[in-house]
Amino acid sequence: MKYDNFSVIYPNYLDSNKTVKLGRRIAGKDAVPEPTVQDLHEALASLNVRHVIQPYKGYSRDAISRWDNPGRVLVDLEGAAENGIAGMGSDGAFDLDDIPDINDHNNKENENEGKGAGKKQLLREVAKIIPTLPNRQKRIDEKAKAAELEAEKQKKLTIQAEKSNASKGGGGSGSSGKKKKGKKKK
């Protein structure tokens, strides 16, 4: 299988925590917080779109995501057009008639509700599916539990540190046996 005609989708394209400068390609209200390559795979599989996962590729605009959220997905947009997800014209080119004019301030990007260019339309459809995925919900729950445990651990450490400072007798105004720093007086 040749992947020359496949389009690339990075998780950053759908991440609501990222800015447009860092690579988000759809509106923030349509985007999803912290999608992974596995989430993209499951959503595309549910849409019956042919795709390939490349787990070790990184998005060049965002150096942090290369380490924290690596990977990308190659998507067959022609297959998506056959399934009715992405619009394609009769000549084989993607239907670009529904893209809003840049100079037209009355028309907004998401006003067309599901219509638009093939890749953006596919990104919006995938972003709608990702929050309903069971593996994603499980991962988010585990992440929240881990954050709670870490917060409790930090709280216990601060309490222990306060107790140890109180038992040492720190904070007194008298001489505590420490040398004063500074120049010696003659």
Kinemage of the C-alpha trace (Angstrom):
@kinemage 1
@onewidth
@group {chain A} dominant
@subgroup {mainchain}
@vectorlist {calphas} color= white
{ca met a 1} P 0.000 0.000 0.000
{ca lys a 2} L 1.333 3.420 -0.933
{ca tyr a 3} L 0.866 6.235 1.548
{ca asp a 4} L 1.739 9.047 -0.853
{ca asn a 5} L -1.832 10.326 -1.107
{ca phe a 6} L -2.631 10.000 2.602
{ca ser a 7} L -3.024 13.134 4.739
{ca val a 8} L -1.322 13.563 8.097
{ca ile a 9} L -3.224 14.190 11.332
{ca tyr a 10} L -1.285 15.004 14.496
{ca pro a 11} L -3.020 15.002 17.897
{ca asn a 12} L -2.189 18.722 18.167
{ca tyr a 13} L -4.658 19.432 15.357
{ca leu a 14} L -7.509 18.522 17.746
{ca asp a 15} L -6.065 19.649 21.108
{ca ser a 16} L -8.110 22.376 22.800
{ca asn a 17} L -5.191 23.155 25.137
{ca lys a 18} L -3.026 24.216 22.185
{ca thr a 19} L -3.125 27.511 20.349
{ca val a 20} L -3.333 27.884 16.595
{ca lys a 21} L 0.357 28.783 16.629
{ca leu a 22} L 1.136 25.444 18.307
{ca gly a 23} L -0.866 23.578 15.690
{ca arg a 24} L -4.578 23.433 16.515
{ca arg a 25} L -6.473 23.288 13.197
{ca ile a 26} L -10.106 23.468 14.315
{ca ala a 27} L -11.985 25.914 16.519
{ca gly a 28} L -11.343 25.662 20.253
{ca lys a 29} L -14.979 24.906 21.022
{ca asp a 30} L -14.877 21.900 18.664
{ca ala a 31} L -11.510 20.643 19.927
{ca val a 32} L -10.822 18.036 22.625
{ca pro a 33} L -8.359 18.333 25.546
{ca glu a 34} L -5.256 16.158 25.170
{ca pro a 35} L -6.152 13.668 22.422
{ca thr a 36} L -3.697 10.836 21.776
{ca val a 37} L -2.820 8.850 18.676
{ca gln a 38} L -4.752 5.920 20.138
{ca asp a 39} L -7.839 8.135 20.459
{ca leu a 40} L -7.469 9.186 16.819
{ca his a 41} L -7.114 5.540 15.784
{ca glu a 42} L -10.263 4.452 17.629
{ca ala a 43} L -12.317 7.362 16.257
{ca leu a 44} L -11.173 6.768 12.675
{ca ala a 45} L -11.859 3.046 13.038
{ca ser a 46} L -15.401 3.805 14.210
{ca leu a 47} L -15.859 5.987 11.097
{ca asn a 48} L -14.492 3.170 8.877
{ca val a 49} L -11.759 5.405 7.466
{ca arg a 50} L -8.582 3.716 6.276
{ca his a 51} L -5.591 4.991 8.256
{ca val a 52} L -2.063 4.129 9.420
{ca ile a 53} L -0.527 4.923 12.820
{ca gln a 54} L 3.046 6.190 13.023
{ca pro a 55} L 3.704 6.212 16.795
{ca tyr a 56} L 7.254 7.599 16.793
{ca lys a 57} L 6.742 10.713 14.703
{ca gly a 58} L 6.625 14.127 16.364
{ca tyr a 59} L 4.905 17.391 15.501
{ca ser a 60} L 7.545 19.938 14.561
{ca arg a 61} L 5.758 23.079 15.786
{ca asp a 62} L 5.394 21.890 19.372
{ca ala a 63} L 8.527 20.443 20.965
{ca ile a 64} L 6.698 19.468 24.153
{ca ser a 65} L 4.223 17.251 22.340
{ca arg a 66} L 7.088 15.343 20.718
{ca trp a 67} L 7.890 13.926 24.138
{ca asp a 68} L 4.543 13.990 25.943
{ca asn a 69} L 2.202 13.012 23.119
{ca pro a 70} L 4.171 11.469 20.237
{ca gly a 71} L 2.783 10.010 17.056
{ca arg a 72} L 0.673 10.828 14.045
{ca val a 73} L -1.944 9.177 11.870
{ca leu a 74} L -1.940 9.002 8.086
{ca val a 75} L -5.504 9.135 6.759
{ca asp a 76} L -6.888 8.172 3.359
{ca leu a 77} L -9.128 11.162 2.594
{ca glu a 78} L -10.329 9.556 -0.620
{ca gly a 79} L -11.676 6.653 1.431
{ca ala a 80} L -13.295 9.125 3.807
{ca ala a 81} L -14.938 10.844 0.852
{ca glu a 82} L -16.306 7.493 -0.343
{ca asn a 83} L -17.861 6.980 3.105
{ca gly a 84} L -19.477 10.427 2.926
{ca ile a 85} L -17.391 11.961 5.726
{ca ala a 86} L -15.251 14.330 3.662
{ca gly a 87} L -16.608 16.189 0.644
{ca met a 88} L -15.086 15.467 -2.757
{ca gly a 89} L -16.012 16.988 -6.089
{ca ser a 90} L -16.793 15.092 -9.302
{ca asp a 91} L -13.319 15.735 -10.706
{ca gly a 92} L -11.607 13.930 -7.795
{ca ala a 93} L -10.523 17.094 -6.000
{ca phe a 94} L -11.847 17.868 -2.545
{ca asp a 95} L -14.886 20.122 -2.438
{ca leu a 96} L -13.673 23.554 -1.398
{ca asp a 97} L -16.883 25.474 -2.141
{ca asp a 98} L -18.052 25.458 1.469
{ca ile a 99} L -14.882 27.034 2.878
{ca pro a 100} L -15.687 30.519 4.204
{ca asp a 101} L -14.097 33.481 2.466
{ca ile a 102} L -11.281 35.013 4.520
{ca asn a 103} L -12.403 38.565 3.760
{ca asp a 104} L -16.058 37.884 4.621
{ca his a 105} L -16.378 38.850 8.305
{ca asn a 106} L -20.043 37.852 8.529
{ca asn a 107} L -19.272 34.206 7.811
{ca lys a 108} L -17.614 32.199 10.595
{ca glu a 109} L -15.642 28.987 10.238
{ca asn a 110} L -18.011 26.719 12.136
{ca glu a 111} L -21.215 28.276 10.863
{ca asn a 112} L -21.538 25.586 8.192
{ca glu a 113} L -22.118 22.822 10.827
{ca gly a 114} L -20.282 19.801 9.491
{ca lys a 115} L -19.745 21.062 5.958
{ca gly a 116} L -16.401 22.306 4.736
{ca ala a 117} L -13.125 21.138 3.355
{ca gly a 118} L -12.415 17.432 3.498
{ca lys a 119} L -9.672 17.374 6.110
{ca lys a 120} L -11.248 19.942 8.452
{ca gln a 121} L -14.596 18.215 8.218
{ca leu a 122} L -12.931 14.911 9.099
{ca leu a 123} L -11.130 16.574 12.034
{ca arg a 124} L -14.435 17.913 13.374
{ca glu a 125} L -16.086 14.494 13.062
{ca val a 126} L -13.187 12.813 14.874
{ca ala a 127} L -13.281 15.480 17.609
{ca lys a 128} L -16.984 14.747 18.162
{ca ile a 129} L -16.307 11.025 18.597
{ca ile a 130} L -13.200 11.170 20.820
{ca pro a 131} L -14.954 12.230 24.100
{ca thr a 132} L -17.257 9.204 23.901
{ca leu a 133} L -14.455 6.627 23.617
{ca pro a 134} L -14.355 4.249 26.628
{ca asn a 135} L -10.542 3.928 26.677
{ca arg a 136} L -10.181 7.711 26.758
{ca gln a 137} L -12.624 8.032 29.651
{ca lys a 138} L -10.763 5.317 31.552
{ca arg a 139} L -7.421 7.078 30.930
{ca ile a 140} L -8.786 10.430 32.127
{ca asp a 141} L -10.213 8.825 35.291
{ca glu a 142} L -6.858 7.163 36.064
{ca lys a 143} L -5.061 10.461 35.486
{ca ala a 144} L -7.435 12.257 37.896
{ca lys a 145} L -6.897 9.576 40.572
{ca ala a 146} L -3.128 9.833 40.165
{ca ala a 147} L -3.335 13.627 40.549
{ca glu a 148} L -5.396 13.226 43.733
{ca leu a 149} L -2.882 10.766 45.193
{ca glu a 150} L -0.015 13.113 44.354
{ca ala a 151} L -1.824 16.028 46.022
{ca glu a 152} L -2.406 13.969 49.187
{ca lys a 153} L 1.237 12.928 49.204
{ca gln a 154} L 2.397 16.554 48.906
{ca lys a 155} L 0.023 17.558 51.703
{ca lys a 156} L 1.453 14.871 54.024
{ca leu a 157} L 5.001 15.963 53.221
{ca thr a 158} L 4.251 19.595 54.067
{ca ile a 159} L 2.613 18.577 57.369
{ca gln a 160} L 5.661 16.457 58.281
{ca ala a 161} L 7.995 19.315 57.379
{ca glu a 162} L 6.044 21.719 59.600
{ca lys a 163} L 6.139 19.250 62.504
{ca ser a 164} L 9.881 18.737 62.181
{ca asn a 165} L 10.476 22.509 62.136
{ca ala a 166} L 8.336 22.971 65.242
{ca ser a 167} L 10.192 20.220 67.152
{ca lys a 168} L 13.571 21.756 66.368
{ca gly a 169} L 12.544 24.953 68.083
{ca gly a 170} L 13.019 27.066 64.999
{ca gly a 171} L 11.579 30.539 64.885
{ca gly a 172} L 12.781 31.661 68.349
{ca ser a 173} L 14.140 35.158 68.808
{ca gly a 174} L 16.999 34.152 71.102
{ca ser a 175} L 20.394 32.904 70.097
{ca ser a 176} L 20.033 29.458 68.689
{ca gly a 177} L 23.716 28.639 68.640
{ca lys a 178} L 24.145 29.604 64.999
{ca lys a 179} L 26.910 31.903 63.928
{ca lys a 180} L 25.909 35.198 62.496
{ca lys a 181} L 26.983 35.768 58.965
{ca gly a 182} L 28.707 38.885 57.818
{ca lys a 183} L 31.865 40.848 58.517
{ca lys a 184} L 33.608 40.543 61.808
{ca lys a 185} L 33.696 43.638 63.982
{ca lys a 186} L 37.076 44.756 65.290
